[in-house]
């Protein structure tokens, strides 16, 4: 998945110390560099956000892969019948 691998590359770059400029947490349209007093907070916050994003994407990939693996053709519900919760049913 290109998006997931891109986020993992971003995380690796942040952790490597090669990133020298980030959005300012107090004013995201402005940038701060490593000499700014809020640098450590901004770096830690950005790393944390990317790690959470990676976790969410990996969980989605796992869930949808499971849905695909367990997929089976089901008839559409008739008018007035409850719909099929395909996400929950597909996880069983």
HUTA-V913312 format. One record per run of one state. SS is the DSSP state (helix for helix, strand for strand, loop for the rest). FROM is the first residue (numbers start at 1). TO is the last residue. Records with the same first field share a line. If there is no record, write none. Layout:
# HUTA-V913312
SS: FROM-TO  FROM-TO
This chain:
# HUTA-V913312
loop: 1-1  17-20  25-26  34-38  71-85  91-92
helix: 2-16  39-70  86-90
strand: 21-24  27-33
